[in-house]
Amino acid sequence: MSLGGGSGVVSEPVSLVPAGWDLFVPPVPEGASREFGKDHREAYAYVVRRARSDGLLRDQGLDIPLAPVVTGLEPRAERVLRERCLTVLACLERIAAAYHSEPELREFLDVPFPLREWVLADERATAHRIDYCRFDAIGDHLPDLRVLEFNGDYPLGLLTSGLLARYWQRAPVIGELISGWDTTGSLIEGDTWLIDELLALGATQGVGGERVALLCAAEFQSLPEIGLLAQQARRRGLIPVITEPQKLALEPDVRLAHLVYPTWSLLAGVAGYPALAERILAGELVVSNGITGRAVGSNKLALAVMSDPRFQRLFTGAERDAIAALVPWSRKLGVGVSADEVLAQREDVVLKAPYEAMSRAVYLGREHSPARWRELVESAARQGWLVQEFVGSQRIVTQDGCFYRTLGVGIANSHVVGYTARLSTSLLATFFAGGGVQAVLASDAGAPRSAGELRPDISRSG
């Protein structure tokens, strides 16, 4: 097997983060004056206070750890990154549009029952749209930046990052320093951006109303992010209805909803949601990434579709260039690459379950013994997992130690709405291993678009 992405692609040698645009809160070294890093520490204390007062943090502690750092993206790099990500999003939508007419593609993506049947029944003109997606990428410079995953689950994480960006910009002393960066803000820093995106999506389908459902499991209804989303609805004069999907039948007048579930969790109980699916398929309920958007936008095997030569026919030349620039070598185990090849390249590859999240089923070959790797590969081969080349994370060295950073690019209704980032002490990039979510300031993201300015449909004929 030959690892490697796009050769011959011209990439700009521009750093994503300019010198001085990474501000960390330094700890006080032993023997140092109390004044050491005082401005940074006071700014971070302000950020934490604001997060707590706005309901982002619970009194019992942090639900999601916050990293004491704020970063700004270099304007030229961000512009190119944004354009490439939107082109790759168009590729993702082409995959969704081809699902009905391409038996080989359907078999390859292996969408589980009954979600697969609902996708096939989804004949709406907008069915192929990926209404929301977050691209998780790593790399220091544009030439080595790679998108490792598409996450079409739910955008609550961007709520956190948008608020953090606002807090840092208003923090004492540090806020004045940040104001000198060439950043202009992004949509996710707004008070109503996520509800506005849902309203814009509904407007394209002629659907509105005074009540908005926030669909989530009972145990998640007290999450701070759910409360923040409900606040956004109220600011727009809407009535938020927080309920479980199976109870939505009791709310027939609700026409707009956010489905606040990670896809793996949704799939675990999806057989119990036929009434929800029927309302979406009938056009009675508009849900961001309701059916097809979930099935494709959250399926890691879509990366293998883009990378595997057998599916290159689905994309235009410009789209193939964007794929080569952003998508690492990716294959479906047992179809595009054999188990023996993956065993032989243990140090250079990663295994991923198609629909898992939060690094729950991601295995780096270099972190496992040959015997354990064989067990993992044999199990993954039976389930048709993704195999991807290992791409080294951006390495951030601080006085607190070494961290690895993952950049998240948030896209809603075909435009970039903002950025987020995770710091981790683990190569798996989970902040629960140490680190946290951090603010990323944008210089060229967030120009609002009306519903009439959304990208045109991609026909199923390609």
C-alpha positions as CSV (number, residue, x, y, z in Angstrom):
1,M,0.0,0.0,0.0
2,S,1.3,3.5,-0.9
3,L,0.5,6.2,1.6
4,G,0.4,9.8,0.6
5,G,-2.1,12.5,-0.6
6,G,-2.1,14.9,-3.4
7,S,1.1,15.3,-5.3
8,G,1.5,18.2,-7.6
9,V,-0.8,20.5,-5.6
10,V,0.5,24.0,-5.1
11,S,0.3,24.9,-1.5
12,E,1.1,28.2,0.1
13,P,4.0,28.1,2.7
14,V,2.0,30.3,5.1
15,S,1.8,29.7,8.8
16,L,-1.8,29.3,10.1
17,V,-0.9,31.1,13.3
18,P,1.5,34.1,13.0
19,A,4.2,34.7,15.5
20,G,2.7,36.4,18.6
21,W,-0.8,35.3,17.9
22,D,-0.8,32.4,20.4
23,L,-1.3,33.7,24.0
24,F,-1.0,31.2,26.8
25,V,-1.5,31.8,30.4
26,P,1.9,30.9,31.9
27,P,2.2,29.3,35.3
28,V,4.4,31.1,37.9
29,P,7.8,29.3,38.0
30,E,9.3,28.6,41.3
31,G,11.1,31.6,42.7
32,A,9.6,34.0,40.1
33,S,7.8,37.3,41.1
34,R,4.1,37.3,41.5
35,E,4.1,39.7,38.6
36,F,5.2,37.0,36.2
37,G,2.5,36.6,33.6
38,K,0.0,38.6,35.7
39,D,-1.8,40.1,32.8
40,H,-2.4,36.7,31.2
41,R,-3.6,35.1,34.4
42,E,-6.0,38.0,35.1
43,A,-7.3,37.7,31.6
44,Y,-7.9,34.0,32.0
45,A,-9.6,34.5,35.4
46,Y,-11.9,37.0,33.6
47,V,-12.7,34.5,30.9
48,V,-13.6,31.8,33.5
49,R,-15.8,34.3,35.5
50,R,-17.7,35.3,32.4
51,A,-18.1,31.6,31.3
52,R,-19.6,30.8,34.7
53,S,-21.8,33.9,34.9
54,D,-23.2,33.2,31.4
55,G,-24.0,29.6,32.4
56,L,-21.3,27.9,30.3
57,L,-19.8,26.3,33.4
58,R,-21.6,24.6,36.2
59,D,-20.9,25.5,39.8
60,Q,-19.6,21.9,40.4
61,G,-16.8,22.4,37.9
62,L,-16.0,22.4,34.2
63,D,-18.1,20.2,32.0
64,I,-15.7,20.7,29.2
65,P,-12.2,21.9,30.2
66,L,-11.2,25.3,29.0
67,A,-7.6,25.8,27.8
68,P,-6.0,29.0,29.0
69,V,-5.1,30.1,25.5
70,V,-6.4,32.3,22.7
71,T,-5.2,32.1,19.1
72,G,-5.7,34.1,15.9
73,L,-5.5,32.7,12.4
74,E,-3.3,34.4,9.7
75,P,-5.7,36.2,7.3
76,R,-4.2,34.8,4.0
77,A,-4.0,31.2,5.4
78,E,-7.5,31.4,6.7
79,R,-8.8,32.6,3.3
80,V,-7.3,29.7,1.5
81,L,-8.4,27.3,4.2
82,R,-12.0,28.5,4.0
83,E,-12.2,28.2,0.3
84,R,-10.7,24.6,0.3
85,C,-13.0,23.5,3.1
86,L,-16.1,24.8,1.3
87,T,-15.0,22.9,-1.9
88,V,-14.5,19.7,0.1
89,L,-18.0,20.3,1.6
90,A,-19.3,20.3,-1.9
91,C,-17.6,17.0,-2.4
92,L,-19.3,15.7,0.7
93,E,-22.7,16.8,-0.7
94,R,-21.9,15.1,-4.1
95,I,-21.4,11.8,-2.1
96,A,-24.8,12.4,-0.5
97,A,-26.4,13.2,-3.8
98,A,-25.0,10.1,-5.4
99,Y,-26.1,7.7,-2.7
100,H,-29.4,6.8,-4.3
101,S,-28.0,6.1,-7.8
102,E,-24.6,4.5,-6.9
103,P,-25.0,0.9,-5.5
104,E,-21.3,0.6,-5.1
105,L,-21.2,3.8,-3.0
106,R,-24.1,2.6,-0.9
107,E,-22.4,-0.7,-0.1
108,F,-19.1,1.1,0.6
109,L,-20.6,3.6,3.1
110,D,-22.6,0.8,4.8
111,V,-25.1,3.1,6.5
112,P,-26.7,1.0,9.3
113,F,-30.4,0.0,9.3
114,P,-32.9,1.7,9.6
115,L,-31.1,5.0,8.9
116,R,-30.1,3.5,5.5
117,E,-33.8,2.9,4.6
118,W,-34.7,6.5,5.7
119,V,-32.0,7.9,3.5
120,L,-33.2,5.9,0.5
121,A,-36.7,7.2,1.2
122,D,-35.5,10.8,1.4
123,E,-36.4,12.2,-2.0
124,R,-36.6,15.9,-1.0
125,A,-34.7,18.3,-3.3
126,T,-32.6,19.4,-0.3
127,A,-31.9,15.8,1.0
128,H,-28.2,15.8,0.0
129,R,-27.4,19.1,1.9
130,I,-24.9,18.9,4.7
131,D,-26.5,21.7,6.7
132,Y,-23.9,21.7,9.4
133,C,-20.4,20.2,9.6
134,R,-17.2,20.7,11.5
135,F,-13.9,19.8,9.8
136,D,-11.3,18.7,12.3
137,A,-7.8,19.4,10.9
138,I,-4.2,19.4,12.1
139,G,-1.0,21.1,10.8
140,D,1.1,24.1,11.3
141,H,1.1,25.4,7.7
142,L,-1.2,25.2,4.7
143,P,0.9,22.6,2.9
144,D,0.8,20.1,5.7
145,L,-2.8,20.9,7.0
146,R,-5.0,17.8,6.7
147,V,-8.7,17.3,7.6
148,L,-8.9,14.1,9.6
149,E,-12.6,13.9,10.2
150,F,-16.0,15.4,9.2
151,N,-18.4,15.9,12.1
152,G,-22.0,16.4,11.0
153,D,-23.3,15.8,14.5
154,Y,-24.3,18.9,16.4
155,P,-22.7,22.3,16.7
156,L,-22.9,22.9,20.4
157,G,-19.1,23.0,20.7
158,L,-19.0,26.0,18.5
159,L,-21.3,27.8,21.0
160,T,-18.6,27.4,23.6
161,S,-15.8,28.6,21.3
162,G,-17.8,31.6,20.1
163,L,-18.4,32.8,23.7
164,L,-14.7,32.2,24.6
165,A,-13.6,34.4,21.7
166,R,-15.8,37.2,23.0
167,Y,-14.6,36.9,26.5
168,W,-10.9,37.0,25.5
169,Q,-11.4,40.1,23.4
170,R,-13.0,41.9,26.3
171,A,-10.5,40.7,28.9
172,P,-8.4,43.3,30.7
173,V,-5.0,44.2,29.0
174,I,-5.1,41.1,26.8
175,G,-8.1,42.4,25.0
176,E,-6.2,45.5,24.0
177,L,-3.3,43.3,22.7
178,I,-5.7,41.1,20.7
179,S,-7.3,44.2,19.2
180,G,-4.0,44.7,17.3
181,W,-4.4,41.4,15.5
182,D,-5.9,41.5,12.0
183,T,-9.1,39.7,13.2
184,T,-12.6,40.8,12.5
185,G,-14.7,38.3,14.5
186,S,-16.9,35.5,13.3
187,L,-20.6,34.6,13.3
188,I,-20.2,32.2,16.3
189,E,-19.4,35.2,18.5
190,G,-23.0,36.5,18.0
191,D,-25.9,36.1,20.5
192,T,-28.2,34.3,18.2
193,W,-26.1,32.7,15.4
194,L,-27.1,29.1,15.8
195,I,-30.8,29.8,15.9
196,D,-30.4,32.1,13.0
197,E,-28.8,29.3,11.0
198,L,-31.8,27.1,11.7
199,L,-34.2,29.9,10.8
200,A,-32.3,30.5,7.5
201,L,-32.4,26.7,6.8
202,G,-36.2,26.7,7.4
203,A,-36.7,29.7,5.2
204,T,-35.2,27.9,2.2
205,Q,-37.9,25.3,2.7
206,G,-40.8,27.6,3.5
207,V,-40.9,26.5,7.1
208,G,-41.0,28.7,10.2
209,G,-43.0,29.1,13.4
210,E,-42.9,30.5,16.9
211,R,-41.6,27.3,18.6
212,V,-38.3,25.6,18.2
213,A,-37.6,22.1,19.4
214,L,-34.2,21.2,21.1
215,L,-34.3,17.4,20.8
216,C,-32.0,15.6,23.2
217,A,-32.0,12.7,25.7
218,A,-33.4,13.5,29.1
219,E,-30.0,13.2,30.8
220,F,-28.6,16.0,28.5
221,Q,-31.3,18.5,28.9
222,S,-29.6,20.2,31.8
223,L,-26.3,20.7,29.8
224,P,-25.2,24.4,29.8
225,E,-25.1,24.4,26.0
226,I,-28.8,23.4,25.8
227,G,-29.5,26.4,28.1
228,L,-27.5,28.7,25.9
229,L,-29.3,27.5,22.8
230,A,-32.6,28.1,24.5
231,Q,-31.5,31.6,25.3
232,Q,-30.7,32.2,21.7
233,A,-34.2,31.2,20.7
234,R,-35.7,33.5,23.3
235,R,-33.6,36.4,22.0
236,R,-35.2,35.9,18.6
237,G,-38.7,35.9,20.2
238,L,-39.1,32.1,19.9
239,I,-40.3,29.6,22.4
240,P,-37.8,26.7,23.0
241,V,-39.2,23.3,23.5
242,I,-36.7,21.0,25.1
243,T,-37.8,17.4,24.7
244,E,-36.8,13.9,23.6
245,P,-37.2,12.9,19.9
246,Q,-39.9,10.3,20.6
247,K,-42.0,12.9,22.5
248,L,-42.1,15.3,19.6
249,A,-45.4,13.8,18.4
250,L,-46.9,15.7,21.3
251,E,-45.8,19.0,19.7
252,P,-47.4,18.9,16.2
253,D,-47.0,22.6,15.7
254,V,-43.2,22.6,16.0
255,R,-41.7,22.8,12.5
256,L,-38.0,23.6,13.3
257,A,-35.6,21.6,15.5
258,H,-32.1,21.0,16.5
259,L,-31.3,17.3,17.0
260,V,-28.7,17.5,19.7
261,Y,-27.2,14.0,19.5
262,P,-23.8,12.7,18.5
263,T,-24.5,10.3,15.6
264,W,-23.3,7.2,17.4
265,S,-25.8,7.9,20.2
266,L,-28.6,8.6,17.8
267,L,-27.9,5.3,16.0
268,A,-28.1,3.4,19.2
269,G,-31.8,4.4,19.6
270,V,-32.7,5.3,16.0
271,A,-35.1,2.4,15.7
272,G,-37.3,4.2,18.2
273,Y,-37.6,7.3,16.1
274,P,-39.8,6.4,13.1
275,A,-42.3,9.2,13.8
276,L,-39.5,11.8,13.8
277,A,-38.1,10.4,10.5
278,E,-41.6,10.4,8.9
279,R,-42.0,14.1,9.8
280,I,-38.6,15.0,8.3
281,L,-39.2,13.0,5.1
282,A,-42.7,14.6,4.7
283,G,-41.2,18.1,5.0
284,E,-43.2,18.8,8.1
285,L,-40.1,19.2,10.3
286,V,-36.8,20.9,9.3
287,V,-33.9,19.5,11.3
288,S,-30.3,20.5,10.6
289,N,-28.6,17.3,9.2
290,G,-31.7,15.4,9.9
291,I,-31.3,12.2,7.9
292,T,-29.0,12.1,4.8
293,G,-26.8,14.8,6.3
294,R,-26.2,12.7,9.3
295,A,-25.7,9.5,7.4
296,V,-23.0,11.0,5.1
297,G,-21.8,14.1,7.0
298,S,-20.9,12.0,10.1
299,N,-19.6,8.9,8.3
300,K,-15.8,8.8,8.4
301,L,-15.9,6.5,5.4
302,A,-16.7,9.5,3.3
303,L,-13.0,10.4,3.6
304,A,-12.2,7.1,2.0
305,V,-14.7,7.8,-0.8
306,M,-12.8,11.0,-1.5
307,S,-9.4,9.4,-1.4
308,D,-10.1,6.1,-3.1
309,P,-9.5,6.2,-6.9
310,R,-12.6,4.2,-7.7
311,F,-14.8,7.1,-6.7
312,Q,-12.9,10.0,-8.4
313,R,-15.5,10.1,-11.1
314,L,-17.9,11.7,-8.6
315,F,-15.8,14.9,-8.4
316,T,-14.8,17.8,-10.7
317,G,-11.1,18.6,-11.3
318,A,-11.2,21.5,-8.9
319,E,-12.8,19.3,-6.2
320,R,-10.1,16.7,-6.7
321,D,-7.5,19.3,-6.2
322,A,-9.1,20.4,-2.9
323,I,-9.3,16.8,-1.8
324,A,-5.6,16.3,-2.6
325,A,-4.7,19.4,-0.6
326,L,-6.8,18.6,2.5
327,V,-7.7,14.9,2.8
328,P,-5.1,12.4,3.9
329,W,-4.7,9.0,2.4
330,S,-7.8,7.1,3.5
331,R,-9.3,3.7,2.7
332,K,-12.0,1.3,3.8
333,L,-10.4,-1.7,5.5
334,G,-11.0,-4.9,3.4
335,V,-12.0,-3.0,0.3
336,G,-9.4,-0.4,-0.5
337,V,-6.6,-1.9,1.6
338,S,-6.0,-5.4,3.0
339,A,-5.6,-6.4,6.7
340,D,-2.1,-7.7,5.9
341,E,-1.1,-4.3,4.5
342,V,-2.4,-2.5,7.5
343,L,-0.6,-4.9,9.8
344,A,2.7,-4.3,8.0
345,Q,2.3,-0.5,8.2
346,R,1.4,-0.4,11.9
347,E,3.5,2.7,12.7
348,D,2.0,4.7,9.9
349,V,-1.7,4.2,10.0
350,V,-4.8,4.8,12.2
351,L,-8.0,2.8,12.6
352,K,-11.4,4.6,13.0
353,A,-14.9,3.4,13.5
354,P,-17.2,5.1,10.9
355,Y,-19.6,6.8,13.3
356,E,-17.9,7.1,16.7
357,A,-16.9,10.5,18.2
358,M,-14.7,11.9,20.9
359,S,-11.9,9.5,20.0
360,R,-14.0,6.6,21.5
361,A,-12.9,4.2,18.7
362,V,-9.7,5.6,17.2
363,Y,-6.5,3.5,17.4
364,L,-3.1,4.7,16.4
365,G,-0.9,1.8,15.3
366,R,2.2,3.3,16.8
367,E,0.6,3.2,20.3
368,H,-0.1,-0.6,20.3
369,S,2.0,-3.7,20.3
370,P,2.0,-5.9,17.2
371,A,-0.1,-8.5,18.9
372,R,-2.7,-5.9,20.1
373,W,-2.7,-4.3,16.7
374,R,-3.5,-7.6,15.0
375,E,-6.5,-8.0,17.3
376,L,-7.7,-4.5,16.5
377,V,-7.2,-4.9,12.7
378,E,-9.0,-8.2,12.6
379,S,-12.0,-6.8,14.5
380,A,-12.0,-3.6,12.4
381,A,-11.8,-5.7,9.1
382,R,-15.0,-7.5,10.1
383,Q,-16.8,-4.2,10.6
384,G,-15.5,-2.2,7.6
385,W,-13.6,0.5,9.5
386,L,-11.7,3.4,8.1
387,V,-7.9,3.2,7.7
388,Q,-6.1,6.5,7.4
389,E,-2.5,7.5,7.2
390,F,-1.1,8.9,10.5
391,V,-0.7,12.7,10.4
392,G,1.3,14.4,13.1
393,S,-0.6,17.0,15.2
394,Q,0.6,20.5,15.6
395,R,2.9,20.4,18.6
396,I,2.6,23.3,21.1
397,V,5.3,23.6,23.7
398,T,4.4,25.6,26.8
399,Q,5.7,25.9,30.4
400,D,2.9,23.5,31.3
401,G,4.3,20.9,29.0
402,C,3.7,19.7,25.4
403,F,0.2,19.8,23.9
404,Y,-1.2,18.8,20.5
405,R,-3.7,21.1,18.8
406,T,-6.6,20.2,16.5
407,L,-8.3,23.0,14.6
408,G,-12.1,22.8,14.0
409,V,-13.6,24.6,11.0
410,G,-17.3,25.2,11.6
411,I,-19.6,25.3,8.5
412,A,-23.3,26.0,8.5
413,N,-25.6,26.6,5.5
414,S,-22.6,26.5,3.1
415,H,-20.5,29.2,4.8
416,V,-17.8,29.1,7.4
417,V,-19.2,30.5,10.7
418,G,-16.1,30.3,12.8
419,Y,-13.4,28.2,14.3
420,T,-12.6,26.2,17.5
421,A,-9.5,24.3,18.7
422,R,-8.7,21.5,21.1
423,L,-5.5,21.1,23.1
424,S,-4.6,17.7,24.3
425,T,-1.6,15.8,25.8
426,S,-2.7,12.8,23.8
427,L,-2.1,12.3,20.0
428,L,-5.8,11.2,20.0
429,A,-6.6,14.9,20.5
430,T,-9.1,14.4,23.2
431,F,-9.1,17.2,25.7
432,F,-10.2,14.9,28.4
433,A,-6.6,13.6,28.4
434,G,-5.4,17.0,29.5
435,G,-5.8,20.3,27.8
436,G,-9.2,21.8,26.8
437,V,-11.2,23.7,24.3
438,Q,-9.7,27.1,23.2
439,A,-10.8,30.2,21.4
440,V,-9.7,30.9,17.9
441,L,-10.2,34.4,16.5
442,A,-11.1,34.7,12.8
443,S,-9.9,37.3,10.3
444,D,-12.0,36.4,7.3
445,A,-15.0,34.2,8.5
446,G,-18.5,35.0,9.4
447,A,-19.8,37.3,6.7
448,P,-23.5,36.6,7.1
449,R,-25.5,35.3,4.2
450,S,-29.3,35.4,3.8
451,A,-31.3,32.3,3.1
452,G,-31.4,33.3,-0.6
453,E,-27.6,33.4,-0.8
454,L,-27.0,29.7,0.1
455,R,-25.1,27.6,-2.4
456,P,-27.3,26.1,-5.2
457,D,-28.3,22.5,-5.3
458,I,-26.0,19.8,-6.7
459,S,-28.1,17.7,-8.8
460,R,-28.1,13.9,-8.3
461,S,-27.0,13.5,-11.9
462,G,-23.7,15.2,-10.9
